[in-house]
Every structure is written in C-alpha cells, then in structure tokens.
Amino acid sequence: MNFYFAPMESITMYPLRNIHKDMFSGSVSKYYSPFVTAVKSKHFKNREKNDLLPVHNKPFFEEQDSSLVVQIMSGNSETFLWAAKEIAQLGYKELNLNLGCPASTVVNRHKGAGLLADPDYLDSMLSDIFEAKENTPELKDIDISLKTRLGITDESESARLMEIYAKYPITELTVHARVKDDFYKNAPRLDAFCNSIKRYRECGGKAPICYNGNIFSKKDYENTLSFMEKEGVADEVSSMMLGRGILENPALARELTGGETLSATELKDYLTSLYAGYEEYIPEDRNVIFKLLEHWAFIHTHFENCDKYLKAIRKARSKGEYLAAVRNIFASCNFI
Ligand SMILES: Cc1cc2nc3c(=O)[nH]c(=O)nc-3n(C[C@H](O)[C@H](O)[C@H](O)COP(=O)(O)O)c2cc1C
C-alpha cells in the first residue's frame, strides 16, 4: 500500500511538505499541494505561485522526484488547461482536479464538489480536457488524476460519476468516501466506496485507486482494509491518502508500514523545524504562531491532561512565549 499526504488548504504548503519529506522520508509516496484556483482572469495568487516555485520545493526538484502533485480547482476546461500549462512549465508531472471541496463559496461557483451536481457538464469538461491534452505538446506527458467525493447528497450518485471517470485516461482516481453534504463529518461510507470501485472497474476504468477518509491509526487502517477485503476490492486499492491523521501524527505513514511510532523528541524537532520554516516566509511572530496553532489543533492529542499548557501555547504572542510554552508542555505532560 502507498500512502499519500492529502492536500489541505493553507496547511500543506511548502514548509510542511519539505520538512515532512526530510524527517519522514520514504513513508509517503506522494504529497499534494493545496488547490490552486484557475480563474478566468488567468493569474495565480502570489501565495499560490510562491508555493509552487521550484526554488521553494527543492527536496522534490533536486532529486528529480515527481512525488509532488499539484491540485487545481477549476470549473471549466479552459481555465484548467491554462493552469495546467503554467504548472507543467514549472516542471510538475502530475496535476489533480479537485472534485471534492464542499465549501459553499466553491460549490456555488460550480467548482470542487459543485461539479458533481451536473454529471453531463463534468463529462463534457473532462472530454475537452483530455482531447486538448493530446493536442498540447506541454501537456502530452503530464498525468491528470482526479480526487472526488461520492456525490453531493446521496452516495448513489457515484454510479454515474464512476461511469464518467471510466471514460478518460486519468492516471489515478482518489475517492474521498463521503458525499459533499457530509463535509468532514460522519464515518466514511465504506460500503459506497467499495460499490463505486466495482462500478468504475465494470465500466472499464483502469486507473489505480486511492482511498481517502478517516485513517488516524493503524487500527483504522486495518479495519478499512479488512472491510475492503470482505467486499473483494482490497486488491483494487493501491494507495491511501492521509489527511487529518497525518497532521495529528506526522509518523502515521511510517507506522502503517510497520515502522516505529512517533517519539516525543521527533515531534519536538518537527515543530521546531516548522517554526523555522514558517518564519522564513511569514512576517511577525504572531502570524507564525497562528500558523503553528493550525498544527496544534491536531497535535494536541499526543498530550494527556494538558489544558493549562495548551492554553499557554494558544495565548503566546511572541516567539519567546511560544517556545517556552512548547518546552513546558513537553516537559510536563504525558506524551501518548
Ligand atoms: C483544513 C482542510 C483543508 C483541506 N483542503 C483541501 C484541498 O485543498 N484540496 C482537497 O482536495 N481536499 C482538501 N481537504 C480534504 C482532505 O484532502 C481530505 O480529503 C479530507 O480531510 C478527508 O481525509 P481525512 O479523513 O484523512 O482527513 C481539506 C481538509 C481539511 C481538513
């Protein structure tokens, strides 16, 4: 099984990706950038451009490593193809279309999961993309993969979606086993996931399949896999994408492949490296700390009875206060 680091808006930016790759090398076979939005005016935001510059992604570019996948948010083939060409020129080899973002600002613009509401339109968009890809020298050798949910409100919508996906030479299909209306809540719909994979194969879909949803521990992984085994689809699933689980435990992929569990020293080093990484591109201590708090929202689960110490981390407004509060939590709380 391969493990992927999921795209997570504003979190999985280059400092995190580079540091994670450096510290937990080998456990994750693909990292996904958060989505970049392909807009009609054909420009990327500075933040998006910065995140993709090869100079900021040296661990991937220096090793000629194509394991960094760029995700594109687009509601039509024209802007997708423009963005794809721009990103391909930077040297990326795989582009991923976002068909899962449930935010209403995105869905209302018929992007992300919004595209799942009109399968005929999605079909014609994909048809245009793949036809143009063949006739565009810059895109000919680029891999295009999809990350989808099972539907908007009802998982039965996935039958038609799978029929559509099976028509195109996508290089991988990641299925987040939820519908848009689930947002990130509820247990993943494993049954519907398995049915959708069967359907995709019945329709002739050849792409490797990646599962996504609620893998936080080895137990989650084993339970999910055994469910798939019972349904006869385990052999079809070659990858699992880890989102919140790998934010909570950066060693998760290593643990799932039978390696060591995360140590307190490793987590401390990881947090120290993240501070240094964010400090390079975010002005003011306060803002660096806010960025780190996005990690603490997940990482706090490693500390028992630590409310007082976590509060101090949240209240820190200078680098000194923050680092002292982090030292305290590691020194005073049980690490689990
Ligand atoms: C804060 C946050 C930001 C996210 N941003 C993106 C994104 O940019 N693109 C995307 O396809 N999914 C995004 N997702 C969804 C995740 O990639 C993943 O599909 C979802 O969290 C389910 O996996 P998990 O249960 O392992 O977390 C985001 C999720 C979270 C929690």
The ligand as an ORCA input file, in Angstrom:
! r2SCAN-3c Opt
* xyz 0 1
  C      -8.304     22.062      6.672
  C      -8.554     21.203      5.476
  C      -8.238     21.682      4.204
  C      -8.472     20.886      3.073
  N      -8.101     21.339      1.834
  C      -8.241     20.521      0.737
  C      -7.747     20.902     -0.559
  O      -7.134     21.948     -0.762
  N      -7.995     20.033     -1.576
  C      -8.631     18.829     -1.398
  O      -8.821     18.073     -2.349
  N      -9.076     18.451     -0.183
  C      -8.865     19.254      0.872
  N      -9.253     18.812      2.106
  C      -9.782     17.442      2.249
  C      -8.650     16.449      2.550
  O      -7.706     16.401      1.499
  C      -9.224     15.037      2.778
  O      -9.906     14.661      1.619
  C     -10.199     15.005      3.942
  O      -9.663     15.665      5.079
  C     -10.551     13.561      4.310
  O      -9.388     12.855      4.706
  P      -9.065     12.592      6.271
  O     -10.311     11.990      6.853
  O      -7.876     11.667      6.226
  O      -8.762     13.929      6.884
  C      -9.050     19.603      3.234
  C      -9.377     19.132      4.513
  C      -9.126     19.904      5.621
  C      -9.470     19.357      6.988
*
